[in-house]
Amino acid sequence: MTTAAMTERQRILLETATVRDRAEALLKGLIETKSTFERHTPAAAKPDALKKVTGRSSIDNAVASTQRMVEALNRTLGQLRRELNDEDLALLDDGPLKA
C-alpha cells in the first residue's frame, strides 16, 4: 500500500502501531536490564535512594510507565480500527497490522 493511497486514519493507525512496537521493545529491554542488574549487583552495593524513599526503583518506575504507554497505545489502536470502514480494514489487513 502506498502512502498516497492511505487515508489519514490509516496513516495514523500505522504510525501508532509502529510506536507501540517500539514501546514493547523498550519494555522488553527494560525488564531484561532490570533482571540482569538484580542478578549481578551484590546486595551490599550502594542502595537505590529512590527505592529507599518510595519503595520503587527508577527502573521499576520506567517499567511501569512503559507498560502504561503500551496499554494506552493498544487502546488507541483498537479505537482507530473500530472507526475504519471495511475497505480501509481490508487494506490494512494485508499489511503490518494483520490481526
C-alpha positions in Angstrom: 0.0 0.0 0.0 1.5 3.4 -1.0 1.4 6.3 1.3 -0.6 8.3 -1.2 -3.3 5.6 -1.2 -3.7 5.7 2.6 -6.3 7.6 4.3 -5.2 9.9 7.2 -6.8 7.5 9.7 -4.8 4.5 8.1 -1.6 6.5 8.3 -2.2 7.3 12.0 -3.1 3.7 12.7 0.2 2.5 11.1 2.3 5.1 12.9 0.6 4.3 16.2 1.3 0.6 15.6 5.0 1.4 14.9 5.2 3.5 18.1 3.5 0.7 20.1 6.0 -1.9 18.7 8.9 0.3 19.7 7.4 0.8 23.2 7.0 -3.0 23.5 10.7 -3.5 22.5 11.7 -0.8 25.0 9.7 -2.6 27.7 11.3 -5.9 27.0 14.7 -4.3 27.2 13.9 -2.6 30.5 12.7 -5.8 32.0 15.8 -7.7 30.8 18.1 -4.9 32.1 16.3 -5.0 35.5 16.7 -8.7 35.7 20.4 -8.6 34.7 21.1 -5.8 37.1 19.4 -7.6 40.0 21.3 -10.9 39.3 24.7 -9.2 39.1 24.5 -6.5 41.7 25.6 -7.6 45.1 23.2 -6.8 47.9 25.9 -4.7 49.6 26.1 -2.4 46.6 25.1 1.3 47.1 21.4 1.3 47.8 19.0 3.0 45.4 18.0 6.2 47.1 14.7 6.5 45.2 13.7 2.9 46.2 14.6 3.6 49.8 12.3 6.6 49.9 9.4 5.5 47.6 9.7 1.7 47.7 10.2 1.6 43.9 13.5 1.9 42.0 14.0 4.1 38.9 13.9 1.0 36.7 10.7 -0.1 38.4 9.1 3.3 37.6 10.4 3.1 34.0 8.9 -0.4 33.5 5.6 0.6 35.0 5.4 3.8 32.9 6.3 1.9 29.7 3.7 -0.8 30.4 1.1 2.0 30.8 2.2 3.5 27.5 1.9 0.2 25.7 -1.6 -0.3 27.1 -2.7 3.2 26.1 -1.4 2.6 22.6 -3.2 -0.7 22.3 -6.4 1.0 23.4 -5.9 3.7 20.8 -5.2 1.1 18.1 -8.4 -0.7 19.0 -10.4 2.5 18.8 -8.9 3.5 15.4 -9.6 0.1 14.0 -13.2 0.3 15.1 -13.6 3.6 13.2 -12.3 2.3 9.9 -14.6 1.1 7.2 -14.4 -2.3 5.6 -12.3 -1.1 2.7 -9.8 0.5 5.0 -9.6 -2.6 7.1 -9.0 -4.8 4.1 -6.1 -2.6 3.0 -4.6 -2.7 6.5 -5.1 -6.4 7.0 -2.7 -7.0 4.1 0.0 -5.0 5.9 1.8 -4.9 9.2 -1.3 -4.7 11.3 -2.7 -8.1 10.3 -4.8 -9.3 13.2 
